[in-house]
Amino acid sequence: ALTAEFARLGAAAANVRLLDGQSRAALQAADVALVASGTATLETLLCGCPMAAAYRFSPLTAWLLRSLRLVNLPHFSLPNLLAGESLVPEFYQQAVQGPAMAAALQSLLEHPLERERLRERFRGIHLTLRQGGAQRAAQAVLRLRGLASE
């Protein structure tokens, strides 16, 4: 199905490469990314790729969420939630519009210092999330084998 979409692009698709199942490689090579909200934004953060996040619910789900006030967060993307501030542009529901998202990505592309600032913030969040996981896992294994003290 994607091949047919690329064929319709014609000459513009000449430089497009489809990387099926290689999201990490694509994100590490990308200058910026437009990412659907969820764990994909966390993966993008961990790869250090500046991004904009977009998410659109079905109209019924969005209506239920608004009507029942089930979600009351200042941000919806994991990078912004983890940072506790607006690091990456977010587009939600009706704001998910091509021109607005393209402008946000274009702005990131035109400002290399902003991209580097985001990468630095992403590295800090990454280190906070790690919390010495490898060391803690090794200690847990040693304790299980009776080779380390509590």
DSSP file (Angstrom, degrees, kcal/mol; ACC not computed):
  #  RESIDUE AA STRUCTURE BP1 BP2  ACC     N-H-->O    O-->H-N    N-H-->O    O-->H-N    TCO  KAPPA ALPHA  PHI   PSI    X-CA   Y-CA   Z-CA
    1    1 A A     >        0   0    0      0, 0.0     4,-1.6     0, 0.0     3,-0.1   0.000 360.0 360.0 360.0 -42.8    0.0    0.0    0.0
    2    2 A L  H  >  +     0   0    0      1,-0.2     4,-2.6     2,-0.2     5,-0.2   0.867 360.0  59.3 -65.6 -35.0    2.8    2.4    0.8
    3    3 A T  H  > S+     0   0    0      1,-0.2     4,-2.2     2,-0.2    -1,-0.2   0.897 104.5  50.2 -60.2 -40.1    4.5    1.6   -2.4
    4    4 A A  H  > S+     0   0    0      2,-0.2     4,-1.7     1,-0.2    -1,-0.2   0.890 109.3  51.7 -64.6 -39.2    1.4    2.8   -4.3
    5    5 A E  H  X S+     0   0    0     -4,-1.6     4,-0.9     1,-0.2    -2,-0.2   0.923 110.7  47.8 -62.9 -43.7    1.5    6.0   -2.3
    6    6 A F  H >X S+     0   0    0     -4,-2.6     4,-0.7     1,-0.2     3,-0.6   0.882 107.3  56.4 -64.4 -37.5    5.1    6.6   -3.1
    7    7 A A  H >< S+     0   0    0     -4,-2.2     3,-0.9     1,-0.2    -1,-0.2   0.882 103.3  54.8 -61.7 -37.4    4.4    5.9   -6.8
    8    8 A R  H 3< S+     0   0    0     -4,-1.7    -1,-0.2     1,-0.2    -2,-0.2   0.763  98.9  62.7 -67.7 -23.8    1.8    8.7   -6.8
    9    9 A L  H X< S-     0   0    0     -4,-0.9     3,-1.3    -3,-0.6    -1,-0.2   0.736  86.1-176.1 -72.8 -21.1    4.4   11.1   -5.5
   10   10 A G  G X<  +     0   0    0     -3,-0.9     3,-1.6    -4,-0.7     4,-0.3  -0.391  63.4   4.4  65.6-130.8    6.4   10.7   -8.7
   11   11 A A  G >  S+     0   0    0      1,-0.3     3,-1.6     2,-0.2     4,-0.3   0.801 125.7  65.0 -60.7 -31.4    9.7   12.5   -8.8
   12   12 A A  G X  S+     0   0    0     -3,-1.3     3,-0.6     1,-0.3    -1,-0.3   0.785  97.7  56.5 -63.2 -25.7    9.4   13.7   -5.2
   13   13 A A  G X  S+     0   0    0     -3,-1.6     3,-1.9    -7,-0.3    -1,-0.3   0.528  78.7  94.1 -83.3  -5.1    9.5   10.0   -4.1
   14   14 A A  G <  S+     0   0    0     -3,-1.6    -1,-0.2    -4,-0.3    -2,-0.1   0.826  92.2  39.1 -57.7 -32.5   12.9    9.5   -5.8
   15   15 A N  G <  S+     0   0    0     -3,-0.6     2,-0.4    -4,-0.3    -1,-0.3   0.227  92.2 109.9-103.1  14.4   14.7   10.3   -2.5
   16   16 A V    <   -     0   0    0     -3,-1.9     2,-0.5   -10,-0.1    -3,-0.0  -0.773  46.9-168.3 -93.2 132.1   12.3    8.5   -0.2
   17   17 A R        -     0   0    0     -2,-0.4     2,-0.6     2,-0.0    -2,-0.0  -0.984  14.6-141.2-120.5 126.6   13.5    5.4    1.6
   18   18 A L        -     0   0    0     -2,-0.5     2,-0.7     1,-0.0    -2,-0.0  -0.767  13.8-169.8 -88.3 122.2   11.1    3.2    3.4
   19   19 A L    >   -     0   0    0     -2,-0.6     3,-1.3     4,-0.0     2,-0.4  -0.773   8.7-165.0-113.7  84.3   12.6    1.8    6.6
   20   20 A D  T 3  S-     0   0    0     -2,-0.7    -2,-0.0     1,-0.3     0, 0.0  -0.564  75.2  -1.8 -74.1 122.0   10.1   -0.9    7.8
   21   21 A G  T 3  S+     0   0    0     -2,-0.4    -1,-0.3     1,-0.1     3,-0.2   0.659 107.6 101.9  75.4  15.8   10.8   -1.9   11.4
   22   22 A Q    <>  +     0   0    0     -3,-1.3     4,-2.3     1,-0.1     5,-0.2  -0.259  30.5 140.0-124.6  45.2   13.8    0.4   11.7
   23   23 A S  H  > S+     0   0    0      1,-0.2     4,-2.9     2,-0.2     5,-0.2   0.878  71.2  54.5 -59.6 -40.0   12.4    3.4   13.6
   24   24 A R  H  > S+     0   0    0      1,-0.2     4,-2.3     2,-0.2    -1,-0.2   0.924 109.6  46.9 -62.0 -44.3   15.5    3.8   15.8
   25   25 A A  H  > S+     0   0    0      1,-0.2     4,-1.3     2,-0.2    -1,-0.2   0.908 114.1  48.4 -63.4 -41.4   17.8    4.1   12.8
   26   26 A A  H  X S+     0   0    0     -4,-2.3     4,-1.4     1,-0.2    -2,-0.2   0.920 112.8  47.2 -65.6 -43.3   15.4    6.5   11.1
   27   27 A L  H  < S+     0   0    0     -4,-2.9    -2,-0.2     1,-0.2    -1,-0.2   0.868 110.6  51.6 -67.8 -36.6   15.1    8.7   14.2
   28   28 A Q  H  < S+     0   0    0     -4,-2.3    -1,-0.2    -5,-0.2    -2,-0.2   0.789 114.8  43.5 -70.4 -26.0   18.8    8.8   14.8
   29   29 A A  H  < S+     0   0    0     -4,-1.3    -1,-0.2    -5,-0.2    -2,-0.2   0.687  97.0  95.9 -88.9 -20.2   19.4    9.9   11.2
   30   30 A A     <  -     0   0    0     -4,-1.4     3,-0.1     1,-0.1    -3,-0.0  -0.368  61.6-151.8 -77.0 148.5   16.5   12.5   11.1
   31   31 A D  S    S-     0   0    0      1,-0.3     2,-0.3    18,-0.1    -1,-0.1   0.848  85.0  -7.4 -79.6 -38.7   17.0   16.2   11.7
   32   32 A V        -     0   0    0     17,-0.1     2,-0.3     2,-0.0    -1,-0.3  -0.946  68.2-153.3-149.2 165.1   13.4   16.4   13.0
   33   33 A A  E     -a   51   0A   0     17,-1.4    19,-1.9    -2,-0.3     2,-0.6  -0.998  15.8-141.7-145.5 148.3   10.3   14.2   13.3
   34   34 A L  E     -a   52   0A   0     -2,-0.3     2,-0.4    17,-0.2    19,-0.2  -0.964  37.3-173.3-104.7 120.8    6.5   14.4   13.4
   35   35 A V  E     -a   53   0A   0     17,-2.7    19,-2.5    -2,-0.6     2,-0.2  -0.926  27.6-121.9-127.3 138.9    5.4   11.8   15.8
   36   36 A A  E     -a   54   0A   0     -2,-0.4     5,-0.3    17,-0.2    19,-0.2  -0.540  48.2 -99.2 -70.9 143.4    2.1   10.4   17.0
   37   37 A S  S    S+     0   0    0     17,-1.7     2,-0.3    -2,-0.2     3,-0.2  -0.175  84.2  55.6 -62.7 158.1    1.7   10.7   20.7
   38   38 A G  S >> S-     0   0    0     38,-0.2     3,-1.3     1,-0.2     4,-0.9  -0.855 113.6 -19.0 119.8-153.6    2.4    7.8   23.0
   39   39 A T  H 3> S+     0   0    0     -2,-0.3     4,-2.5     1,-0.3     5,-0.2   0.741 125.2  70.9 -64.9 -21.0    5.4    5.6   23.4
   40   40 A A  H 3> S+     0   0    0      1,-0.2     4,-2.2     2,-0.2    -1,-0.3   0.862  95.9  52.5 -62.8 -33.8    6.7    6.7   20.0
   41   41 A T  H <> S+     0   0    0     -3,-1.3     4,-2.2    -5,-0.3    -1,-0.2   0.861 108.6  50.3 -70.6 -33.0    7.4   10.2   21.5
   42   42 A L  H  X S+     0   0    0     -4,-0.9     4,-2.8     2,-0.2    -2,-0.2   0.927 110.7  48.8 -67.4 -44.1    9.4    8.5   24.2
   43   43 A E  H  X S+     0   0    0     -4,-2.5     4,-1.6     2,-0.2    -2,-0.2   0.906 111.3  50.5 -60.5 -40.9   11.4    6.5   21.7
   44   44 A T  H  <>S+     0   0    0     -4,-2.2     5,-2.2     2,-0.2     4,-0.5   0.915 110.7  48.9 -64.2 -43.3   12.0    9.7   19.7
   45   45 A L  H ><5S+     0   0    0     -4,-2.2     3,-1.5     1,-0.2    -2,-0.2   0.937 109.8  51.4 -58.9 -48.1   13.2   11.5   22.9
   46   46 A L  H 3<5S+     0   0    0     -4,-2.8    -1,-0.2     1,-0.3    -2,-0.2   0.787 108.6  51.9 -63.8 -27.3   15.6    8.6   23.7
   47   47 A C  T 3<5S-     0   0    0     -4,-1.6    -1,-0.3    -5,-0.2    -2,-0.2   0.546 113.7-122.5 -83.0  -7.8   17.0    8.8   20.2
   48   48 A G  T < 5 +     0   0    0     -3,-1.5    -3,-0.2    -4,-0.5    -2,-0.1   0.760  58.6 149.9  76.1  25.5   17.6   12.5   20.7
   49   49 A C      < -     0   0    0     -5,-2.2    -1,-0.2    69,-0.1   -17,-0.1  -0.821  47.5-126.1 -97.7 119.0   15.5   13.6   17.7
   50   50 A P        +     0   0    0      0, 0.0   -17,-1.4     0, 0.0     2,-0.3  -0.312  45.3 170.5 -57.5 144.8   13.8   17.0   17.9
   51   51 A M  E     -a   33   0A   0    -19,-0.2     2,-0.4   -17,-0.0   -17,-0.2  -0.921  40.9-134.5-150.3 167.9   10.1   16.6   17.2
   52   52 A A  E     -a   34   0A   0    -19,-1.9   -17,-2.7    -2,-0.3     2,-0.4  -0.965  30.7-142.3-122.4 145.6    6.5   17.8   17.1
   53   53 A A  E     -ab  35  90A   0     36,-2.9    38,-2.5    -2,-0.4     2,-0.4  -0.892  18.1-177.5-114.1 140.1    3.8   15.5   18.5
   54   54 A A  E     +ab  36  91A   0    -19,-2.5   -17,-1.7    -2,-0.4     2,-0.3  -0.991   5.7 170.3-136.5 143.6    0.4   15.1   17.1
   55   55 A Y  E     - b   0  92A   0     36,-2.2    38,-2.1    -2,-0.4     2,-0.4  -0.957   7.5-176.4-154.4 135.4   -2.6   13.1   18.2
   56   56 A R        -     0   0    0     -2,-0.3     2,-0.1    36,-0.2    36,-0.0  -0.977  10.9-157.3-135.4 122.3   -6.2   13.0   17.1
   57   57 A F        -     0   0    0     -2,-0.4    -2,-0.0     1,-0.1     0, 0.0  -0.421  39.3 -86.8 -83.1 165.9   -8.9   10.8   18.7
   58   58 A S     >  -     0   0    0     -2,-0.1     4,-2.7     1,-0.1     5,-0.3  -0.430  45.9-108.9 -64.1 153.0  -12.1    9.8   17.0
   59   59 A P  H  > S+     0   0    0      0, 0.0     4,-2.3     0, 0.0     5,-0.2   0.878 119.2  50.9 -55.2 -39.3  -14.7   12.5   17.4
   60   60 A L  H  > S+     0   0    0      2,-0.2     4,-2.5     1,-0.2     5,-0.2   0.936 111.3  46.6 -64.9 -46.0  -16.7   10.3   19.8
   61   61 A T  H  > S+     0   0    0      1,-0.2     4,-2.7     2,-0.2     5,-0.2   0.922 112.8  50.0 -62.4 -44.0  -13.7    9.6   22.0
   62   62 A A  H  X S+     0   0    0     -4,-2.7     4,-2.3     1,-0.2    -1,-0.2   0.910 110.9  49.7 -61.3 -41.6  -12.7   13.2   22.0
   63   63 A W  H  X S+     0   0    0     -4,-2.3     4,-3.3    -5,-0.3     5,-0.2   0.925 111.8  48.3 -63.1 -44.5  -16.3   14.2   23.0
   64   64 A L  H  X S+     0   0    0     -4,-2.5     4,-2.8     2,-0.2     6,-0.3   0.922 111.1  50.1 -62.2 -44.8  -16.4   11.7   25.8
   65   65 A L  H  <>S+     0   0    0     -4,-2.7     5,-1.4     1,-0.2     6,-0.6   0.911 116.9  41.1 -60.8 -42.5  -13.0   12.8   27.1
   66   66 A R  H  <5S+     0   0    0     -4,-2.3     3,-0.5    -5,-0.2    -2,-0.2   0.941 117.5  46.6 -69.5 -47.8  -14.1   16.4   27.1
   67   67 A S  H  <5S+     0   0    0     -4,-3.3    -2,-0.2     1,-0.2    -3,-0.2   0.897 120.4  36.9 -64.1 -42.9  -17.7   15.8   28.4
   68   68 A L  T  <5S-     0   0    0     -4,-2.8    -1,-0.2    -5,-0.2    -2,-0.2   0.471 101.5-132.0 -89.9  -2.0  -16.6   13.5   31.2
   69   69 A R  T   5 +     0   0    0     -4,-0.5    -3,-0.2    -3,-0.5    -4,-0.1   0.914  51.5 153.1  50.4  49.1  -13.5   15.5   32.0
   70   70 A L      < +     0   0    0     -5,-1.4     2,-0.5    -6,-0.3    -4,-0.1   0.736  60.6  45.5 -79.4 -24.0  -11.4   12.2   32.0
   71   71 A V        +     0   0    0     -6,-0.6    -1,-0.2     2,-0.0     2,-0.1  -0.980  54.4 163.1-125.9 125.5   -8.2   13.9   31.0
   72   72 A N        +     0   0    0     -2,-0.5     3,-0.0    -3,-0.1    -1,-0.0  -0.560  26.9 136.5-139.5  72.2   -7.0   17.1   32.5
   73   73 A L        -     0   0    0     -2,-0.1    -2,-0.0     1,-0.1     3,-0.0  -0.891  54.8-136.3-118.7 148.1   -3.3   17.5   31.7
   74   74 A P  S    S+     0   0    0      0, 0.0     2,-0.3     0, 0.0    -1,-0.1   0.763  93.6  20.0 -72.5 -22.7   -1.4   20.5   30.6
   75   75 A H        -     0   0    0      1,-0.1    -3,-0.0     3,-0.0    11,-0.0  -0.928  55.7-161.9-139.4 160.9    0.5   18.4   27.9
   76   76 A F        +     0   0    0     -2,-0.3     2,-0.3   -23,-0.1   -38,-0.2   0.598  65.1  87.6-119.1 -18.6   -0.1   15.1   26.2
   77   77 A S  S  > S-     0   0    0     11,-0.1     4,-2.5     1,-0.1     3,-0.3  -0.614  76.9-127.6 -86.2 143.9    3.3   14.1   24.8
   78   78 A L  H  > S+     0   0    0    -40,-0.4     4,-3.1    -2,-0.3     5,-0.3   0.866 106.4  56.9 -59.0 -40.1    5.7   12.2   27.0
   79   79 A P  H  > S+     0   0    0      0, 0.0     4,-2.0     0, 0.0     6,-0.2   0.935 112.5  41.9 -57.8 -43.1    8.6   14.6   26.5
   80   80 A N  H  >>S+     0   0    0     -3,-0.3     4,-1.6     2,-0.2     5,-1.2   0.887 115.7  49.4 -70.6 -38.6    6.5   17.5   27.8
   81   81 A L  H  <5S+     0   0    0     -4,-2.5    -1,-0.2     2,-0.2    -3,-0.2   0.918 113.5  46.0 -65.5 -42.9    5.0   15.5   30.6
   82   82 A L  H  <5S+     0   0    0     -4,-3.1    -2,-0.2     1,-0.2    -1,-0.2   0.866 116.6  44.6 -68.1 -35.8    8.4   14.2   31.7
   83   83 A A  H  <5S-     0   0    0     -4,-2.0    -1,-0.2    -5,-0.3    -2,-0.2   0.730 101.5-134.0 -78.9 -22.4    9.9   17.7   31.5
   84   84 A G  T  <5S+     0   0    0     -4,-1.6     2,-0.3     1,-0.3    -3,-0.2   0.716  78.6  66.0  73.2  20.5    6.9   19.3   33.2
   85   85 A E  S   <S-     0   0    0     -5,-1.2     2,-1.2    -6,-0.2    -1,-0.3  -0.950 100.4 -77.5-158.9 172.4    6.9   22.0   30.6
   86   86 A S        +     0   0    0     -2,-0.3    -6,-0.1     1,-0.2    -5,-0.0  -0.683  57.0 149.1 -84.8  96.0    6.4   22.5   26.9
   87   87 A L        +     0   0    0     -2,-1.2    -1,-0.2     1,-0.2    31,-0.0   0.854  65.8  34.5 -89.5 -44.8    9.5   21.3   25.2
   88   88 A V  S    S-     0   0    0     -3,-0.3    -1,-0.2   -11,-0.1   -36,-0.2  -0.866  92.6-101.1-116.0 145.8    8.1   20.1   21.9
   89   89 A P        -     0   0    0      0, 0.0   -36,-2.9     0, 0.0     2,-0.4  -0.392  38.4-154.5 -63.0 138.7    5.1   21.5   19.9
   90   90 A E  E     -b   53   0A   0    -38,-0.2     2,-0.5    -2,-0.1   -36,-0.2  -0.944  11.1-166.9-119.2 139.7    1.9   19.6   20.4
   91   91 A F  E     -b   54   0A   0    -38,-2.5   -36,-2.2    -2,-0.4     2,-0.4  -0.990  13.5-178.1-127.1 121.9   -1.0   19.3   18.0
   92   92 A Y  E >   -b   55   0A   0     -2,-0.5     3,-2.2   -38,-0.2   -36,-0.2  -0.969  48.1 -42.3-129.7 135.8   -4.2   17.9   19.3
   93   93 A Q  G >  S+     0   0    0    -38,-2.1     3,-1.9    -2,-0.4   -38,-0.0  -0.263 132.5  12.9  51.9-115.8   -7.6   17.2   17.6
   94   94 A Q  G 3  S+     0   0    0      1,-0.3    -1,-0.3    -2,-0.1   -38,-0.1   0.724 121.7  67.3 -66.0 -20.5   -8.5   20.1   15.3
   95   95 A A  G <  S+     0   0    0     -3,-2.2     2,-2.1     1,-0.1    -1,-0.3   0.607  70.8 102.5 -74.6 -10.1   -5.0   21.5   15.6
   96   96 A V    <   +     0   0    0     -3,-1.9     2,-0.4   -41,-0.1    -1,-0.1  -0.536  51.9 143.0 -75.4  84.4   -3.7   18.5   13.6
   97   97 A Q     >  -     0   0    0     -2,-2.1     4,-2.4     1,-0.1     5,-0.3  -0.991  56.1-129.7-129.9 133.0   -3.4   20.4   10.4
   98   98 A G  H  > S+     0   0    0     -2,-0.4     4,-3.0     1,-0.2     5,-0.2   0.888 104.6  49.8 -49.4 -52.4   -0.6   20.0    7.8
   99   99 A P  H  > S+     0   0    0      0, 0.0     4,-2.1     0, 0.0    -1,-0.2   0.901 113.0  46.4 -59.7 -41.3    0.4   23.6    7.5
  100  100 A A  H  > S+     0   0    0     -3,-0.3     4,-1.8     2,-0.2    -2,-0.2   0.912 115.6  45.3 -67.7 -41.9    0.7   24.2   11.2
  101  101 A M  H  X S+     0   0    0     -4,-2.4     4,-2.2     2,-0.2     5,-0.2   0.905 112.4  51.6 -68.3 -40.3    2.7   21.0   11.8
  102  102 A A  H  X S+     0   0    0     -4,-3.0     4,-2.8    -5,-0.3    -2,-0.2   0.894 108.2  52.4 -61.6 -39.8    4.9   21.8    8.8
  103  103 A A  H  X S+     0   0    0     -4,-2.1     4,-2.3    -5,-0.2    -1,-0.2   0.895 108.6  50.2 -64.1 -39.8    5.6   25.3   10.2
  104  104 A A  H  X S+     0   0    0     -4,-1.8     4,-1.8     2,-0.2    -2,-0.2   0.919 114.3  44.0 -64.3 -43.4    6.6   23.8   13.6
  105  105 A L  H  X S+     0   0    0     -4,-2.2     4,-2.4     2,-0.2    -2,-0.2   0.893 112.0  53.1 -68.4 -39.4    9.0   21.4   11.9
  106  106 A Q  H  X S+     0   0    0     -4,-2.8     4,-2.1     1,-0.2    -2,-0.2   0.900 106.8  53.2 -61.6 -40.8   10.3   24.1    9.5
  107  107 A S  H  X S+     0   0    0     -4,-2.3     4,-0.7     1,-0.2    -1,-0.2   0.911 109.3  48.1 -61.4 -42.7   11.0   26.3   12.5
  108  108 A L  H >< S+     0   0    0     -4,-1.8     3,-0.8     1,-0.2     7,-0.3   0.908 111.1  51.1 -63.3 -40.9   13.1   23.5   14.1
  109  109 A L  H 3< S+     0   0    0     -4,-2.4    -2,-0.2     1,-0.2    -1,-0.2   0.853 110.5  49.1 -64.4 -33.7   14.9   22.9   10.9
  110  110 A E  H 3< S+     0   0    0     -4,-2.1    -1,-0.2     1,-0.2    -2,-0.2   0.557 107.1  58.9 -83.9  -8.0   15.8   26.6   10.6
  111  111 A H    XX  +     0   0    0     -3,-0.8     4,-1.9    -4,-0.7     3,-0.5  -0.735  55.6 173.5-125.7  83.8   17.0   26.9   14.2
  112  112 A P  H 3> S+     0   0    0      0, 0.0     4,-2.3     0, 0.0     5,-0.2   0.816  81.2  57.9 -61.1 -31.1   20.0   24.6   14.8
  113  113 A L  H 3> S+     0   0    0      2,-0.2     4,-2.2     1,-0.2     5,-0.1   0.880 106.0  49.5 -67.1 -36.2   20.6   26.0   18.3
  114  114 A E  H <> S+     0   0    0     -3,-0.5     4,-2.3     2,-0.2    -1,-0.2   0.901 109.7  51.4 -66.9 -40.8   17.0   25.1   19.3
  115  115 A R  H  X S+     0   0    0     -4,-1.9     4,-2.5    -7,-0.3    -2,-0.2   0.920 111.7  47.1 -61.2 -42.7   17.5   21.6   18.0
  116  116 A E  H  X S+     0   0    0     -4,-2.3     4,-2.4     2,-0.2    -2,-0.2   0.881 109.3  53.7 -67.6 -37.3   20.6   21.2   20.0
  117  117 A R  H  X S+     0   0    0     -4,-2.2     4,-2.3     2,-0.2    -1,-0.2   0.911 110.5  47.6 -61.3 -42.2   18.9   22.6   23.1
  118  118 A L  H  X S+     0   0    0     -4,-2.3     4,-3.0     2,-0.2    -2,-0.2   0.925 110.0  51.8 -64.3 -44.5   16.2   20.0   22.7
  119  119 A R  H  X S+     0   0    0     -4,-2.5     4,-2.4     1,-0.2    -2,-0.2   0.911 110.5  49.4 -58.9 -41.3   18.8   17.2   22.3
  120  120 A E  H  X S+     0   0    0     -4,-2.4     4,-2.0     2,-0.2    -1,-0.2   0.922 112.2  46.7 -64.7 -44.4   20.5   18.4   25.5
  121  121 A R  H  X S+     0   0    0     -4,-2.3     4,-2.3     1,-0.2    -2,-0.2   0.903 111.2  52.9 -62.6 -40.8   17.2   18.4   27.4
  122  122 A F  H  X S+     0   0    0     -4,-3.0     4,-2.7     1,-0.2    -2,-0.2   0.904 107.2  51.9 -61.5 -41.2   16.3   15.0   25.9
  123  123 A R  H  X S+     0   0    0     -4,-2.4     4,-2.5     1,-0.2    -1,-0.2   0.912 109.4  50.4 -61.4 -41.9   19.7   13.6   27.2
  124  124 A G  H  X S+     0   0    0     -4,-2.0     4,-2.0     2,-0.2    -2,-0.2   0.915 111.7  46.5 -62.4 -43.6   19.0   14.9   30.7
  125  125 A I  H  X S+     0   0    0     -4,-2.3     4,-2.3     2,-0.2    -2,-0.2   0.909 110.5  54.2 -64.0 -41.8   15.6   13.3   30.7
  126  126 A H  H  X S+     0   0    0     -4,-2.7     4,-1.9     1,-0.2    -2,-0.2   0.928 108.9  47.8 -57.9 -47.0   17.1   10.1   29.4
  127  127 A L  H  X S+     0   0    0     -4,-2.5     4,-1.4     1,-0.2     5,-0.3   0.883 110.4  52.3 -63.2 -38.1   19.6   10.0   32.2
  128  128 A T  H  < S+     0   0    0     -4,-2.0    -1,-0.2     1,-0.2    -2,-0.2   0.895 110.2  48.6 -63.7 -40.0   16.9   10.7   34.8
  129  129 A L  H  < S+     0   0    0     -4,-2.3    -1,-0.2     1,-0.2    -2,-0.2   0.849 104.2  59.8 -69.5 -34.1   14.9    7.8   33.4
  130  130 A R  H >< S-     0   0    0     -4,-1.9     3,-1.3    -5,-0.2    -1,-0.2   0.911  71.9-179.0 -64.7 -42.8   17.8    5.4   33.5
  131  131 A Q  T 3< S-     0   0    0     -4,-1.4     5,-0.1     1,-0.3    -3,-0.1   0.797  74.5 -59.7  48.7  35.7   18.3    5.7   37.3
  132  132 A G  T 3> S+     0   0    0     -5,-0.3     4,-2.4     3,-0.1    -1,-0.3   0.871  82.5 164.9  66.2  36.4   21.3    3.3   37.2
  133  133 A G  H <>  +     0   0    0     -3,-1.3     4,-2.4     1,-0.2     5,-0.2   0.854  68.9  51.6 -57.5 -41.2   19.2    0.5   35.8
  134  134 A A  H  > S+     0   0    0      2,-0.2     4,-2.3     1,-0.2    -1,-0.2   0.926 112.3  46.4 -64.3 -44.3   22.1   -1.7   34.7
  135  135 A Q  H  > S+     0   0    0      1,-0.2     4,-2.3     2,-0.2    -2,-0.2   0.915 113.4  48.8 -63.0 -43.9   23.8   -1.5   38.1
  136  136 A R  H  X S+     0   0    0     -4,-2.4     4,-2.0     1,-0.2    -2,-0.2   0.885 111.2  50.0 -65.3 -38.6   20.5   -2.2   39.9
  137  137 A A  H  X S+     0   0    0     -4,-2.4     4,-2.2    -5,-0.2    -2,-0.2   0.919 110.3  50.0 -65.5 -43.4   19.8   -5.2   37.7
  138  138 A A  H  X S+     0   0    0     -4,-2.3     4,-2.4     1,-0.2    -2,-0.2   0.915 110.7  49.7 -61.5 -43.2   23.3   -6.6   38.3
  139  139 A Q  H  X S+     0   0    0     -4,-2.3     4,-2.4     1,-0.2    -1,-0.2   0.889 109.2  52.5 -62.6 -39.0   22.9   -6.2   42.1
  140  140 A A  H  X S+     0   0    0     -4,-2.0     4,-2.2     2,-0.2    -1,-0.2   0.906 109.9  48.1 -63.8 -41.8   19.5   -8.0   41.9
  141  141 A V  H  X S+     0   0    0     -4,-2.2     4,-1.7     2,-0.2    -2,-0.2   0.925 112.0  49.5 -64.4 -44.4   21.0  -10.9   40.1
  142  142 A L  H  <>S+     0   0    0     -4,-2.4     5,-3.0     1,-0.2     6,-0.8   0.896 110.3  50.7 -62.1 -40.0   23.9  -11.1   42.6
  143  143 A R  H ><5S+     0   0    0     -4,-2.4     3,-1.2     4,-0.2    -1,-0.2   0.910 107.8  53.0 -63.7 -41.2   21.4  -11.0   45.5
  144  144 A L  H 3<5S+     0   0    0     -4,-2.2    -1,-0.2     1,-0.3    -2,-0.2   0.853 111.4  46.4 -61.6 -34.0   19.4  -13.8   43.9
  145  145 A R  T 3<5S-     0   0    0     -4,-1.7    -1,-0.3    -5,-0.1    -2,-0.2   0.433 115.9-116.6 -88.2   0.2   22.5  -16.0   43.7
  146  146 A G  T < 5S+     0   0    0     -3,-1.2    -3,-0.2    -4,-0.3    -2,-0.1   0.719  84.6 116.3  74.0  20.3   23.5  -15.1   47.2
  147  147 A L      < +     0   0    0     -5,-3.0     2,-0.3    -6,-0.2    -4,-0.2   0.507  67.8  47.0 -99.7  -6.2   26.6  -13.3   46.1
  148  148 A A  S    S-     0   0    0     -6,-0.8     2,-0.2    -9,-0.1    -2,-0.1  -0.964  77.0-123.3-135.6 152.8   25.7   -9.8   47.3
  149  149 A S              0   0    0     -2,-0.3    -6,-0.1     1,-0.1    -2,-0.0  -0.514 360.0 360.0 -88.8 161.7   24.4   -8.4   50.5
  150  150 A E              0   0    0     -2,-0.2    -1,-0.1    -7,-0.1    -7,-0.0   0.499 360.0 360.0 -66.0 360.0   21.2   -6.3   50.7
